[in-house]
Structure formats: structure tokens, C-alpha cells
Amino acid sequence: MHLIHRGIVNKLFKENLLISFKQSFKKGYGIETDIHATKDNEFICFHDFTLKRILKRNLSVKNLNYSKIKEISTKDTIEARLVIFRNDVEYNISEIKELISVIPSSVQLSLMKKWKVNGATKAVNKNLQLSEIYNSIDIADEDNALITFTSGTSGTPKGANRTYGFILAQAETLKAHLGSTEQASVDYSNFPIVGLANFALGNTVAIPQLNLMKLHQSNPDEVIDQIKDQNVSRLIVSPSLLRKVLEKITANHTLKTVMTGGAPISINLVQTALEKCTSVYFEAIYGSTEAEPICITTFNEINKKLAEPLKGVYVGPPVPEVQLKILELKKVPINSTTFETLQLNDGEIGEIVVTGNHVNKNYYENPAAFAKNKIVDSSETIWHRTGDLGYLEKGVLYLVGRDHRVIERNGQKYYPYPIEQFLELEFGLNDL
């Protein structure tokens, strides 16, 4: 007979608990543990004198009633409400059957044997018979997985089709350039779609209570409270919310990485972040609903460029997974012929267009939006018109504004972002 110390048999369950003991007995193992008397003279099997190591409570067994210990152990045994198996591991039915038998009924279970584009999904639901293994319909790269709407800053929001191929390519790109956080890390994002994407990257996500219609009104105090309560290590927020958080956050936080995007980053915000949170790694992402990420850079790199002011917002080099070109600004649809003639050289300001596997190719039931925002070149490649203006310089991208915010006077074009940088540097004005 094998002897199991403290009932350790499966890493899914904590030791010293009835569920782990039952699992040990099922496998034919014996158990070595200790017997303790509770405050109300009930006897329990528990190896330690306190609950600290196993249940993270600095309480002595002898000072607690049996009902209280049961309450704590039940609550902390399995924190998950949903269990989803990794898609890169093969499981056999006997293993699944054994696992299901010990998982509490309150936990929903999604057991996936394989999930991939152009392949069948085989899954077994806990509430079904194990013999009932269903093959889903075949999924292709070009099939729509979900529809997300643009912000509508330059017009009516558009429903952007996100295919399965798009989602997988986006996840792989983010994983390659952002990397994964350390084990047991927690992400917090006030961008709902980013929070969902982080699940695809295998990260633990603290989901905030947000008013989706008023994301700009997010309370920084609530964000800071969640950072502390949930031990958040990676924060993903807009520049405006980051500014508010930095104004109030104290040194006793758990943040290791901060990512921001959705709007240009001011010089003052970069400097404030680097000065106040010296141990935090800051990143800035440039992209849109239809194409994200396009560029990824760090606050340290942005700060280095401050010696060259009034050049526009530095967003770094495009990620290798996208192709990027600068076109002469035209406020009309562009066809394959004019596409070739409109391409600009380094240093010339124009509209940013991109293509790639994680660049949206169509809009939901909106051919007019496609004609306005997409270009089909001579090779049938679909390019997305970002509506952002900028230029390339030695392989890195600078933004100067949106296409509808250009000011023309006496034949001269004036772009908003360099003007805003000037006002910030000269007069200390922010968030214009």
C-alpha cells in the first residue's frame, strides 16, 4: 500500500480536506495525517495546528468551532466556478471520468479534447453522459466568431467581424510581443474586449464592474481597491484613467506591468508614470477595433524621444505580423489602381493603412463601411484604412492626428498632436 501524506493526490485539490482524502481512498492509497480537537470538542483530520499554510487563515484549530472550520474549508477548497481544460493537452476518458466524480456540482465543467481552426471540437459536458461525445460543426479561418463595434469617434459605430482566424492570430501576436505574466498573476482591464482576449492567453482576469456606456467615468478609487483586493499584477487601462490612478495610488501595490492604449499618451503622463512607479514596466499599444496591435512600445522608449519634441506621438515600430503603409490622404474610396500611386516615402505624412491576419476584413451587413474603410489591392489583399495620420521614420511610426481633425490655412496643413505637444511643453496643458 502507498501512504499519502496529508491527502495529497491531485494538485487540483488542496490537502487535508475531505475531497482529497476521498480521492486518495479511490486510488487505493492510505493516508497519514493528524487528529485535532476543535474548540467545541469535535475531532478533525488535519496535519497542521493552524489553517495558515493550507487555507491562508492565521487561525488555530483549537480556537475554532467545527462549523467555522467547515465553512472556511468549503469556501476555500475550490475557488473555480468554471473548469476548462487546455487545448494543447490530450486527455483520455478514464481520467475525465475520475475527475468529474470528485468535482463539486456547483462547478461548471467544459472539457475540451481538441480545439482548433479547421478541425472538429470534441467536448463532453458534465451534465451529459460521458459516452455522449459530440463533434461540433467544422470551423474555418474565415468563419465569424464575434462582432465588436467601433468607438464611433468619427461617425456611427460599425460592427467589425472578427473571424476565428483573426482571434487566433491576435492572441498569438499579443503573446509573442507582450509575453505572459508570471504564474498566478492577475490581469485587470477596463476594456471589456481586452479582458476577454486575456482569457485566450491563459491569464487570470479580475473582471471589473463597469458601465459599458460610460467607461470614461470609471472610478480610480474602485480600480485601486481591486488592485489591492485581487492582487492585480497587470493593469490595462486608457491613458485618462491611468492618469487618475497614478494621482491616488500608493507604494503598497502589487502592479508589475501597466499597459495603456485607446488614445494618445501625453508627455506628462509618461514622465509621471516613470517617476512614481519605478518598479513597474509600462507599455503602450497602438491599434484599433479593426487592427490591434499595430505597434507596441514602452514608456522608456517614448521618454527617450522627448528630446525630439513636436514630432507627433511616438508609437514605435509596427509589429512584424502586420504590413503598414502611408498613403496620401484621400477622403474618398481607394481602388487597387490608385492604391499604388498614393503610397508615400519615409517622412511624408499621410493616412496609415495596415493588413495582416489580425486585421479585420469586413463589417457586419455594411457594404458602405467596407467601401469607405477598406482597400482591395491588385493581389486581392484587403487593407484597413485606420483614419489615423502619421509618418514612418527609420522604421518607427509617429502619429500626428485623425484625418478629420486636420486644419488647413493658406495651403498649409496643421496637425493636432504636435500642436498639443507644444501646448503641453510650453504651458503645461494636458488632456486637450
Residue pairs with C-beta under 8 A, 6 or more apart in sequence:
1 28
1 29
1 30
2 28
2 29
2 30
3 29
3 30
3 31
3 32
4 24
4 29
4 30
4 31
4 32
5 32
5 47
6 15
6 16
6 31
6 32
6 33
6 47
7 15
7 16
7 17
7 20
7 21
7 23
7 24
7 31
7 33
8 15
8 20
9 20
9 23
9 24
9 27
9 29
10 20
10 23
10 102
12 78
12 99
13 19
13 20
13 23
13 77
13 78
13 102
14 20
14 54
14 55
14 76
14 77
15 47
15 54
16 33
16 45
16 46
16 47
16 48
16 54
17 54
17 73
17 77
19 77
19 78
19 102
19 104
21 31
21 45
22 102
23 102
24 30
24 31
25 31
26 98
26 101
26 102
31 45
33 45
33 46
33 47
34 45
34 46
34 47
34 48
35 43
35 44
35 45
35 46
36 43
36 44
36 46
36 49
36 61
36 62
37 43
37 62
38 44
38 61
38 62
38 64
38 65
38 66
38 69
39 62
39 63
39 64
39 65
40 65
40 66
42 65
42 66
44 61
44 66
44 69
46 61
48 54
48 61
49 60
49 61
49 62
50 57
50 58
50 59
50 60
50 61
51 57
51 58
51 59
51 61
51 64
51 69
51 72
52 58
52 59
55 72
55 73
55 76
56 76
57 72
59 72
61 69
77 104
78 103
78 104
78 107
80 107
81 106
81 107
81 108
82 107
82 108
82 109
82 110
83 103
83 107
83 108
83 109
83 110
83 111
84 110
84 111
84 112
85 91
85 110
85 111
85 112
86 202
87 112
87 114
87 115
87 116
90 113
90 114
91 111
91 113
93 124
93 130
96 111
96 124
96 130
97 130
100 109
100 126
100 130
103 109
103 126
108 126
109 125
109 126
110 123
110 125
111 123
111 124
111 125
111 126
112 121
112 122
112 123
113 122
113 123
113 124
113 133
114 120
114 121
114 122
115 121
117 139
117 140
117 141
117 164
117 165
117 168
118 138
118 139
118 140
118 141
119 138
119 139
120 135
120 136
120 138
121 135
121 136
121 139
122 133
122 134
122 135
122 136
123 133
123 134
123 136
124 130
124 132
124 133
124 134
139 164
140 164
140 165
141 163
141 164
141 165
142 163
142 165
143 163
143 164
144 161
144 162
144 163
145 162
145 163
145 164
145 166
145 167
146 162
146 167
147 159
147 160
147 161
147 162
147 364
148 159
148 160
148 162
148 193
148 289
149 157
149 158
149 159
149 160
149 289
150 157
150 158
150 160
150 288
150 289
150 290
151 157
151 289
153 402
154 387
154 402
154 403
154 404
158 363
158 364
158 366
158 369
158 373
159 363
159 364
159 365
159 366
160 289
160 290
160 360
160 363
160 364
161 360
161 361
161 362
161 363
161 364
162 360
163 361
165 357
166 357
166 358
166 359
166 360
166 361
167 197
167 200
169 321
169 356
169 357
169 358
170 197
170 292
170 358
171 197
171 200
171 201
172 321
173 293
173 319
173 321
173 358
174 197
174 201
174 293
175 201
176 321
177 293
177 296
177 319
178 259
178 283
178 296
180 201
180 202
180 203
181 187
181 203
181 233
181 234
181 256
181 257
182 233
182 256
184 204
185 203
185 204
185 233
185 234
185 256
186 203
186 204
186 205
186 206
186 230
186 231
186 232
186 233
186 234
187 195
187 198
187 203
187 204
187 205
187 206
187 232
187 233
187 234
187 235
187 236
188 205
188 206
188 208
188 223
188 226
188 227
188 230
188 232
188 234
188 235
188 236
189 195
189 198
189 205
189 208
189 235
189 236
189 237
190 208
190 210
190 215
190 218
190 223
190 236
190 237
190 238
190 241
191 215
191 236
191 237
191 238
191 261
191 262
192 210
192 212
194 236
195 205
195 207
195 236
198 205
198 236
199 205
203 234
206 226
206 230
206 232
208 218
208 222
208 223
208 226
209 222
210 218
211 217
215 238
216 238
216 240
218 237
218 241
220 241
220 244
220 245
220 247
220 248
221 248
223 235
223 237
223 241
223 245
224 245
224 248
224 249
224 253
226 232
227 235
227 249
227 253
227 254
227 255
228 252
228 253
228 254
231 254
232 254
232 255
233 254
233 255
233 256
233 257
234 255
234 256
234 257
234 258
234 259
235 242
235 245
235 255
235 257
235 258
235 259
236 258
236 259
236 260
236 261
237 245
237 258
237 259
237 260
238 260
238 261
238 262
238 263
239 260
239 262
239 263
239 264
239 265
239 266
239 269
240 263
240 431
242 258
242 260
242 269
242 273
243 269
243 272
243 430
243 431
246 269
246 272
246 273
246 276
246 277
249 276
249 277
255 277
255 280
256 279
256 280
256 281
257 280
257 281
257 282
257 283
258 273
258 277
258 280
258 281
258 282
258 283
259 282
259 283
259 284
259 285
260 282
260 283
260 284
260 285
261 284
261 285
261 286
261 287
261 292
264 313
264 399
264 417
264 420
265 284
265 299
265 302
265 313
266 420
266 424
266 430
266 431
267 306
267 309
267 421
267 424
267 425
268 424
268 428
268 430
269 430
270 282
270 299
270 302
270 303
270 306
271 303
271 306
273 280
273 282
273 299
274 282
274 299
274 300
274 303
281 298
282 298
282 299
282 300
283 296
283 297
283 298
283 299
284 296
284 297
284 298
284 299
284 302
284 315
284 316
285 292
285 293
285 295
285 296
286 293
286 294
286 295
286 296
286 297
286 315
286 316
286 397
286 399
287 293
287 294
287 295
288 294
288 384
288 386
288 388
289 360
290 359
290 360
290 373
290 384
290 386
291 322
291 354
291 356
291 358
291 359
291 360
291 384
291 386
292 358
293 319
294 315
294 318
294 319
294 322
294 324
294 352
294 354
294 386
294 397
295 315
295 316
295 317
295 318
295 319
295 397
296 316
296 319
297 314
297 315
297 316
297 317
301 314
301 316
302 314
305 311
305 314
309 421
309 422
309 425
310 418
310 421
310 422
310 425
311 398
311 418
312 390
312 391
312 398
312 399
312 400
312 401
312 415
312 417
312 418
312 421
313 398
313 399
313 400
313 417
313 421
314 396
314 397
314 398
315 390
315 396
315 397
315 398
315 399
316 396
316 397
317 395
317 396
317 397
318 324
318 354
318 397
321 356
321 357
321 358
322 354
322 355
322 356
322 358
322 359
323 354
323 355
323 356
324 352
324 353
324 354
324 392
324 397
325 343
325 352
325 353
325 354
325 383
326 343
326 344
326 348
326 349
326 350
326 351
326 352
326 353
326 390
326 391
326 392
327 334
327 339
327 342
327 343
327 344
327 350
327 351
327 353
327 385
328 342
328 343
328 344
328 350
328 351
329 350
329 351
329 389
329 403
329 406
330 338
330 342
330 351
331 403
333 371
333 372
334 342
334 375
334 385
335 375
335 376
336 375
336 376
336 377
336 378
337 378
339 375
339 377
339 378
339 383
340 377
340 378
342 350
344 350
344 391
346 391
346 392
346 393
346 394
347 391
347 392
347 393
348 391
349 389
349 390
349 391
349 400
349 413
349 415
350 389
350 390
350 391
351 385
351 386
351 387
351 388
351 389
351 403
352 386
352 388
352 389
352 390
352 397
352 399
353 375
353 383
353 384
353 385
353 386
354 383
354 384
354 386
355 381
355 382
355 383
355 384
359 382
359 383
359 384
360 384
361 374
361 382
362 370
362 374
363 369
363 370
363 373
372 385
373 384
373 385
373 387
374 382
374 383
374 384
374 385
375 382
375 383
375 385
376 382
376 383
377 383
387 402
387 403
387 404
388 399
388 401
388 402
388 403
389 399
389 400
389 401
389 402
389 403
389 406
389 415
390 397
390 398
390 399
390 400
391 397
391 398
391 400
392 398
399 417
400 415
400 416
400 417
400 418
401 415
401 416
401 417
402 416
405 415
405 416
406 413
406 414
406 415
406 416
407 413
407 414
407 415
407 416
408 414
420 429
420 432
423 429
423 432
424 430
424 432
